[in-house]
Amino acid sequence: MSLIANIVVGFIAILHVYILVLEMFLWEKPAGLRAFGQTRESAAASKVLAANQGLYNGFLAAGLFWGLLAGTNGHDVKIFFLACVLVAGVYGAATASRKILFIQAVPALIGLLLVQFS
């Protein structure tokens, strides 16, 4: 089960790198507008905030990669960063869009359970 847990953690880390790219570099581009349901005007007005949010997603990804690279010593690191992703996903679902629950929080919960019981 450890291999499956690490695959899920890796997937979540890659997902957060993708979110970083969307928020920091593609926010005002068609891909970013579609992903977040923004108009050009609202994207332009929130570009700096989105880039900041993207940076935080990058830190989450970095933490998850760190946990993976640490091998068996990375268990607690993975638990911490998966918990951060879960909290961010629940908060995002409650305040921004319900789909964040399924894109971010549910995978983090699955990852947490897999890592905890592997």
N, C-alpha and C positions, 0 to 999 in steps of 0.2 A: 504494500500500500504506500510505502515511502516514495516510490517512483511516481505513482499516480499523483500523490500530494505535490511533489516537486513539479510535475507537468502542469498542474492547475496553478500553482504559484507562478510559474514561468509565463503561463498564458495571461494571468492577471497583470504581471509586470509589463508584458508587451502591450496589453490593452492600455495601460496608463502611459506608456511612451506614445502610443497612437493619440490618446487624448491630449497629451502635451503638444504634439505636432498640430492637432486641430486648433487648440486654443491659442498657441503662441504664434503659429506661422500661417494657418489657413483660416483664421477667424472671419476675415472679410472676403475670402474666396468662395466660390460656389460650394465646395465640399464642406467648409465650415458653416456656411449659411444653412445648407440642408441639414447637417448633423444637429444643429442647435435651433433650427426653426427661426432664424433671425432674418430681419430685413437688412438691407445695406446700411440704412440709417442707424438702426439700433446697434448693429455690429460696429459701426464706426464710433458710436458714442461709448461703447463698452470695451473697446479694443484693449486698453491698458489693464482693465480689470480681468479680462479673459487671459491675457498673457501672464498675469500674476497667478491666476488659478492654474494655468498650464504648468507653471514652474512648480507649484505644489504637487501636481500629479507626477511630475518628473521625480520629485523627492520620494514619493511613494514607490515609484518603479525602482529607483535606486536602492531603497531599503529592501525591497523584495529580492532584487538581484544579489544584494549583499548577503541576505539570508541563504540564498541558494548557493552562492560561492563559498560560504563558510562551512558547508557540509553539515555534519551532525552538530557542530557547534552553533549552527545558525537557526536552530529550532525556535529559540525565544525571539530572535530577530524577526523571523517569519510571522510568528504569532503577533508580535507588536504591530508590524506594518499591515498585516491583514486586518487586525482590529481597527487600525486607523482608516483603512479603505472602507470597512463596514460602516463605521460611524459616519464617514464622509458621504457614503452612498445613501444611508438612511436620512441624513440631514438634507442632502440634495433632493431626494425623493419627496420629502416633506415640504421643501421650500421652493423648488424650481420645477421639477418634472418627475412624475411618477415612474417614467421609464428608467430613470437612474437607479431605482430599486433593483430592477432586473439586469441592468447592464453592469452595475458596480457592486451593489450590496449583496445580492444573492451569490454571485461567484465568490466574493470574499468570505461569506459564511460557509460555503462549501469548502473552500480552501482551508479555513480555520478548522473545521471539523476533521478534514483529512490530515492536516499537519498534526493536530492534537492527538489523533488516534493512530498515527503511524509510528 
